[in-house]
């Protein structure tokens, strides 16, 4: 993991985490101090303070706000099925094992987890996993990667990572849906203080991985991957 940590440190020096931008909707259930001007500062404040709000409600309105409004996943509608999904997912977090149904919407549900316990859970979405898998594949001996959720990034869609991995002829497997989320969170918790310093919350590394997917990672793929097609009869 030393090479991975060194590379993440190098990336963090060239990609300023303070430039992280993610809009907080005006209907945010808690008040964001006006003194906070940057998107990074506002989101850090939200991470550090929203858990008190979301943990003390019973109607799940804040859970849906995190998914639909802040997370921009409007397709995750409020209905009885998704109410059950959210409640079941919260119980599964304690068991450290997810069902296939929960993992099928992990991009949505992990957002809830990241606000309930920001010191323990981080968001598991397509961009973050795209970055992490690329770094793990190139900089470690790790053969078991993380299943990547479907995403909406056109930049990432240009380079299907599973296809690239298969063409290298290296043996690669993917973690089970049962343990992928918890093992991902554990890895990010381990790496974050090695990159940003002791006491840092793991979401800071998640933000960095999110930022670099369509830029640094895509550029690195373009500069380091080439395919030669042999002529055939």
C-alpha positions as CSV (number, residue, x, y, z in Angstrom):
1,X,0.0,0.0,0.0
2,X,3.0,2.3,0.3
3,X,2.9,3.2,-3.4
4,X,-0.8,3.9,-3.2
5,X,-0.3,6.2,-0.3
6,X,2.6,8.0,-2.0
7,X,0.5,8.5,-5.2
8,X,-2.5,9.8,-3.2
9,X,-0.2,12.2,-1.4
10,X,1.2,13.4,-4.7
11,X,-2.3,13.8,-6.1
12,X,-3.5,15.7,-3.0
13,X,-0.7,18.3,-3.6
14,X,-1.8,19.0,-7.1
15,X,-5.6,18.7,-6.7
16,X,-6.7,21.0,-4.0
17,X,-9.4,19.4,-1.9
18,X,-10.5,23.0,-1.0
19,X,-11.7,23.3,-4.6
20,X,-14.3,20.6,-4.1
21,X,-17.6,21.9,-5.3
22,X,-21.0,20.4,-4.7
23,X,-24.0,22.6,-4.4
24,X,-26.1,22.5,-1.2
25,X,-29.8,23.0,-2.1
26,X,-31.5,26.0,-0.6
27,X,-34.0,23.8,1.2
28,X,-31.3,22.3,3.4
29,X,-33.0,21.2,6.7
30,X,-30.2,22.8,8.8
31,X,-28.9,26.3,8.5
32,X,-25.4,26.7,6.9
33,X,-23.5,29.7,8.4
34,X,-23.3,32.6,6.0
35,X,-19.6,33.0,6.9
36,X,-18.8,29.8,4.9
37,X,-18.3,30.8,1.3
38,X,-16.8,27.8,-0.5
39,X,-18.6,24.7,-1.5
40,X,-16.0,22.7,0.3
41,X,-16.5,24.6,3.6
42,X,-20.3,24.2,3.4
43,X,-20.2,20.5,2.7
44,X,-17.7,19.9,5.5
45,X,-20.1,21.8,7.9
46,X,-23.0,19.7,6.6
47,X,-21.1,16.5,7.2
48,X,-20.1,17.5,10.7
49,X,-23.6,18.7,11.8
50,X,-26.3,17.0,9.8
51,X,-25.9,13.7,11.6
52,X,-27.6,15.1,14.7
53,X,-30.6,16.0,12.6
54,X,-30.9,12.9,10.5
55,X,-30.4,10.6,13.5
56,X,-33.2,12.0,15.5
57,X,-36.1,11.8,13.0
58,X,-38.6,9.0,12.3
59,X,-40.3,10.0,9.1
60,X,-37.2,9.6,6.9
61,X,-37.6,13.1,5.3
62,X,-34.0,14.0,5.9
63,X,-32.8,10.6,4.5
64,X,-34.7,11.4,1.3
65,X,-33.4,14.9,1.2
66,X,-29.8,13.6,1.3
67,X,-30.5,11.2,-1.5
68,X,-32.8,13.3,-3.7
69,X,-31.9,16.9,-3.1
70,X,-28.3,16.9,-2.0
71,X,-27.3,13.8,-3.8
72,X,-29.3,14.6,-7.0
73,X,-30.8,11.1,-7.3
74,X,-34.4,12.0,-8.0
75,X,-35.2,8.5,-9.2
76,X,-35.1,7.2,-5.6
77,X,-38.7,8.1,-4.9
78,X,-40.3,8.2,-1.5
79,X,-42.6,5.2,-1.3
80,X,-43.2,2.2,1.0
81,X,-40.6,0.0,-0.7
82,X,-37.8,2.6,-0.4
83,X,-38.8,3.4,3.2
84,X,-38.3,-0.3,3.9
85,X,-35.0,-0.2,2.0
86,X,-33.6,2.6,4.1
87,X,-34.7,1.1,7.4
88,X,-33.3,-2.3,6.4
89,X,-30.0,-0.8,5.2
90,X,-29.5,1.0,8.5
91,X,-30.0,-2.4,10.3
92,X,-27.6,-4.1,7.9
93,X,-24.9,-1.5,8.7
94,X,-24.8,-2.8,12.2
95,X,-24.4,-6.4,10.9
96,X,-21.7,-5.3,8.5
97,X,-23.2,-7.3,5.7
98,X,-25.5,-6.0,3.0
99,X,-28.2,-7.8,0.9
100,X,-28.1,-7.7,-2.8
101,X,-31.1,-5.4,-2.9
102,X,-29.4,-2.8,-0.6
103,X,-26.2,-2.9,-2.7
104,X,-28.2,-2.4,-5.9
105,X,-28.8,1.2,-4.8
106,X,-25.6,1.7,-2.8
107,X,-25.0,5.1,-4.4
108,X,-28.2,6.3,-2.8
109,X,-28.1,4.5,0.5
110,X,-24.4,5.1,1.2
111,X,-25.1,8.8,1.2
112,X,-27.5,8.3,4.1
113,X,-24.8,6.3,6.0
114,X,-22.2,9.0,5.4
115,X,-24.4,11.5,7.1
116,X,-25.5,9.3,10.0
117,X,-21.9,8.4,10.9
118,X,-19.5,10.5,8.9
119,X,-16.5,9.3,10.9
120,X,-17.2,5.7,9.9
121,X,-19.0,5.6,6.5
122,X,-18.3,7.3,3.2
123,X,-20.2,7.6,0.0
124,X,-19.8,4.6,-2.4
125,X,-20.5,5.9,-5.9
126,X,-19.4,5.4,-9.5
127,X,-16.8,8.1,-9.6
128,X,-15.1,7.3,-6.3
129,X,-14.9,3.5,-7.1
130,X,-13.6,4.3,-10.6
131,X,-10.7,6.2,-9.1
132,X,-10.0,3.8,-6.3
133,X,-10.1,0.7,-8.6
134,X,-7.6,2.3,-11.0
135,X,-5.2,3.2,-8.3
136,X,-5.5,-0.2,-6.6
137,X,-5.0,-2.0,-9.9
138,X,-1.9,0.0,-10.8
139,X,-0.2,0.6,-7.5
140,X,-0.9,-2.5,-5.3
141,X,-1.0,-6.3,-5.6
142,X,-4.7,-6.2,-4.7
143,X,-6.6,-8.7,-6.9
144,X,-10.1,-8.2,-5.4
145,X,-11.5,-4.8,-6.5
146,X,-14.8,-3.0,-5.7
147,X,-17.9,-3.4,-7.9
148,X,-18.6,-0.1,-9.6
149,X,-22.2,1.2,-9.5
150,X,-23.7,2.6,-12.7
151,X,-22.8,6.2,-13.2
152,X,-23.8,9.2,-15.3
153,X,-20.4,10.6,-16.2
154,X,-19.7,10.7,-20.0
155,X,-16.0,11.0,-19.3
156,X,-15.9,7.7,-17.4
157,X,-18.1,5.9,-19.9
158,X,-15.5,6.4,-22.6
159,X,-13.1,4.0,-20.8
160,X,-14.8,1.0,-19.4
161,X,-12.4,-0.1,-16.7
162,X,-13.4,-3.8,-16.6
163,X,-12.6,-4.0,-20.3
164,X,-9.2,-2.5,-19.7
165,X,-8.5,-4.8,-16.8
166,X,-9.5,-7.9,-18.9
167,X,-7.2,-6.9,-21.8
168,X,-4.2,-6.8,-19.5
169,X,-4.7,-10.5,-18.8
170,X,-4.2,-9.9,-15.1
171,X,-6.6,-11.9,-12.9
172,X,-9.0,-9.5,-11.3
173,X,-12.1,-10.4,-9.1
174,X,-14.6,-8.2,-7.4
175,X,-15.7,-8.2,-3.8
176,X,-19.1,-9.6,-2.9
177,X,-22.0,-7.2,-2.5
178,X,-22.3,-8.5,1.1
179,X,-19.0,-6.9,2.2
180,X,-17.9,-4.4,-0.5
181,X,-19.3,-1.3,1.2
182,X,-17.9,-2.0,4.7
183,X,-14.5,-3.1,3.3
184,X,-14.4,0.1,1.2
185,X,-15.2,2.3,4.2
186,X,-12.5,0.5,6.2
187,X,-9.9,1.1,3.5
188,X,-10.8,4.8,3.2
189,X,-10.7,5.2,7.0
190,X,-7.2,3.6,6.9
191,X,-5.9,5.7,4.0
192,X,-7.3,9.1,4.9
193,X,-5.0,10.0,7.8
194,X,-2.0,8.8,5.8
195,X,-2.8,11.2,3.1
196,X,-4.3,14.2,5.0
197,X,-2.9,13.8,8.5
198,X,-4.0,12.3,11.8
199,X,-7.5,12.9,12.9
200,X,-8.9,13.7,9.5
201,X,-12.4,12.5,8.7
202,X,-12.6,9.8,6.0
203,X,-14.9,11.8,3.7
204,X,-12.0,14.1,2.8
205,X,-10.3,11.3,0.9
206,X,-13.7,10.3,-0.6
207,X,-14.0,13.9,-1.9
208,X,-10.6,13.7,-3.5
209,X,-11.3,10.4,-5.2
210,X,-14.6,11.9,-6.5
211,X,-12.8,15.0,-7.9
212,X,-10.1,13.1,-9.8
213,X,-12.2,10.5,-11.6
214,X,-13.1,12.6,-14.7
215,X,-9.8,14.5,-14.7
216,X,-6.7,12.9,-13.3
217,X,-7.8,9.3,-13.7
218,X,-9.1,9.7,-17.2
219,X,-6.0,11.6,-18.2
220,X,-3.8,8.9,-16.7
221,X,-5.7,6.2,-18.6
222,X,-5.3,8.1,-21.9
223,X,-1.6,8.5,-21.4
224,X,-0.8,5.0,-20.1
225,X,-3.1,2.7,-22.0
226,X,-2.8,1.8,-25.7
227,X,-4.2,-1.1,-27.6
228,X,-2.7,-2.6,-30.7
229,X,-5.1,-4.6,-32.9
230,X,-3.3,-7.4,-34.8
231,X,-4.4,-7.9,-38.4
232,X,-6.3,-11.1,-39.1
233,X,-6.9,-13.2,-42.1
